[in-house]
Amino acid sequence: MTKPVKAVIIDDIEQARLTLRKDLEDYAPQVELIGEADSVINGAKLLKNVKPDVLFLDIQMQDGSGFDLLDLLPEISFKIIFITASDAHAIKAFRYAAIDYLLKPVDPDELVAALNKVEKRLTNENDKYQLLNETLKNHQKPSERLALH
């Protein structure tokens, strides 16, 4: 069994949060929802207290934008999936290293595909960490070669 993916939803529209929550229950049982917020300020407070693997983030909110929220955080240690009603901010979203950009109403297949990307990246990062940890534990000399793309 795979480890659950911890998620947070930040969207100022209650119905949007409810719909996404239901979609996650129906199409992504591996996702564990660990928090929700309805504004930039409440979202920033929430993210300082919980450590999600993925953040589902609306862009346009009453008290600012999802980008404003990200700018408030000292560190972004989670994957970001923007969920918004407009594709006007797609390029800016990818500048924030977004995993995906989904338009409302969210297509379940696109939601599942986005979560597959998250899981793949989380697995790759975990594998790299385990390799480094094993190397350090065994006091092996790391390879003197460095491969770059």
C-alpha positions as CSV (number, residue, x, y, z in Angstrom):
1,M,0.0,0.0,0.0
2,T,1.3,3.4,-0.9
3,K,1.7,6.2,1.6
4,P,-1.2,8.7,1.6
5,V,-0.7,12.0,-0.1
6,K,-1.4,14.8,2.4
7,A,-3.3,17.6,0.8
8,V,-4.6,21.1,1.6
9,I,-7.3,23.0,-0.3
10,I,-7.3,26.8,-0.3
11,D,-10.2,28.4,-2.2
12,D,-12.5,31.3,-1.1
13,I,-15.6,29.7,-2.5
14,E,-17.1,27.1,-0.2
15,Q,-18.9,25.2,-3.0
16,A,-15.6,24.9,-4.9
17,R,-13.9,23.4,-1.8
18,L,-16.8,21.0,-1.2
19,T,-16.8,19.9,-4.9
20,L,-13.0,19.3,-4.9
21,R,-13.2,17.4,-1.5
22,K,-15.9,15.1,-3.0
23,D,-13.8,14.6,-6.2
24,L,-10.8,13.6,-4.1
25,E,-12.9,11.2,-2.1
26,D,-14.4,9.7,-5.3
27,Y,-11.3,9.6,-7.6
28,A,-8.3,9.8,-5.4
29,P,-8.6,7.7,-2.3
30,Q,-4.9,7.9,-1.7
31,V,-5.3,11.6,-0.8
32,E,-5.7,12.5,2.8
33,L,-7.1,16.0,3.2
34,I,-5.4,17.6,6.2
35,G,-6.8,21.1,6.0
36,E,-8.8,23.8,4.2
37,A,-8.8,27.5,4.1
38,D,-11.0,30.2,2.6
39,S,-8.5,33.1,2.1
40,V,-4.9,34.1,1.5
41,I,-4.4,35.0,5.2
42,N,-6.1,31.9,6.6
43,G,-4.3,29.8,4.0
44,A,-0.9,31.2,5.0
45,K,-1.7,30.5,8.7
46,L,-2.7,27.0,7.9
47,L,0.4,26.2,5.8
48,K,2.6,27.4,8.7
49,N,1.0,24.7,10.9
50,V,0.6,21.7,8.6
51,K,3.0,20.1,6.1
52,P,1.1,18.9,3.0
53,D,2.5,17.0,0.1
54,V,0.3,18.9,-2.3
55,L,-1.6,22.2,-2.2
56,F,-4.8,22.7,-4.3
57,L,-4.8,26.5,-4.7
58,D,-7.3,28.9,-6.2
59,I,-5.8,31.9,-7.9
60,Q,-8.4,34.7,-7.5
61,M,-9.6,35.1,-3.9
62,Q,-11.4,37.9,-2.0
63,D,-8.3,39.1,-0.1
64,G,-5.7,38.5,-2.8
65,S,-4.3,35.9,-5.1
66,G,-2.8,32.4,-4.7
67,F,0.4,34.0,-5.8
68,D,0.2,36.5,-2.9
69,L,-0.2,33.5,-0.5
70,L,2.9,31.8,-1.9
71,D,4.9,35.0,-1.6
72,L,4.0,35.1,2.1
73,L,5.6,31.8,2.8
74,P,9.3,31.6,3.8
75,E,9.6,28.1,2.1
76,I,7.5,26.0,-0.3
77,S,8.1,22.4,0.5
78,F,5.0,21.0,-1.2
79,K,3.7,20.5,-4.7
80,I,1.2,23.0,-6.1
81,I,-1.8,22.3,-8.3
82,F,-3.6,25.5,-9.2
83,I,-7.4,25.1,-9.6
84,T,-9.0,28.2,-11.1
85,A,-11.9,29.4,-13.3
86,S,-9.6,31.1,-15.8
87,D,-6.5,30.1,-17.8
88,A,-5.3,33.7,-17.8
89,H,-2.6,33.0,-15.1
90,A,-1.3,29.7,-16.4
91,I,2.2,31.0,-17.4
92,K,2.7,32.7,-14.0
93,A,1.5,29.6,-12.2
94,F,4.3,27.5,-13.8
95,R,6.8,30.1,-12.7
96,Y,5.9,29.0,-9.2
97,A,6.8,25.4,-10.2
98,A,3.2,24.3,-10.3
99,I,2.7,20.6,-11.0
100,D,-0.5,21.3,-12.9
101,Y,-3.1,24.0,-13.7
102,L,-6.7,22.7,-13.7
103,L,-9.7,24.7,-14.8
104,K,-13.0,24.6,-12.9
105,P,-15.1,22.6,-13.1
106,V,-12.3,20.0,-12.6
107,D,-12.3,17.1,-15.0
108,P,-11.8,13.9,-12.9
109,D,-9.4,12.5,-15.4
110,E,-7.2,15.6,-15.2
111,L,-7.4,15.6,-11.4
112,V,-6.1,12.0,-11.4
113,A,-3.4,12.8,-13.9
114,A,-2.2,15.7,-11.8
115,L,-2.1,13.6,-8.7
116,N,-0.1,10.9,-10.6
117,K,2.5,13.6,-11.4
118,V,2.6,14.6,-7.7
119,E,3.0,11.0,-6.6
120,K,5.8,10.4,-9.2
121,R,7.7,13.4,-8.0
122,L,7.3,12.5,-4.3
123,T,8.5,9.0,-5.0
124,N,11.5,10.2,-7.0
125,E,12.4,12.6,-4.2
126,N,12.0,9.9,-1.5
127,D,14.2,7.5,-3.6
128,K,16.9,10.1,-3.8
129,Y,16.8,10.8,-0.1
130,Q,17.0,7.0,0.7
131,L,20.0,6.6,-1.6
132,L,21.8,9.5,0.0
133,N,20.9,8.3,3.5
134,E,22.1,4.7,2.8
135,T,25.4,6.1,1.3
136,L,26.0,8.2,4.4
137,K,25.1,5.4,6.8
138,N,27.5,2.9,5.0
139,H,30.3,5.5,4.8
140,Q,30.6,4.7,1.2
141,K,32.5,7.2,-1.0
142,P,30.0,8.8,-3.3
143,S,30.7,8.3,-7.0
144,E,33.3,10.7,-8.3
145,R,31.2,11.2,-11.4
146,L,28.3,13.6,-11.7
147,A,25.7,13.1,-14.5
148,L,23.7,16.1,-15.6
149,H,21.0,16.4,-18.2
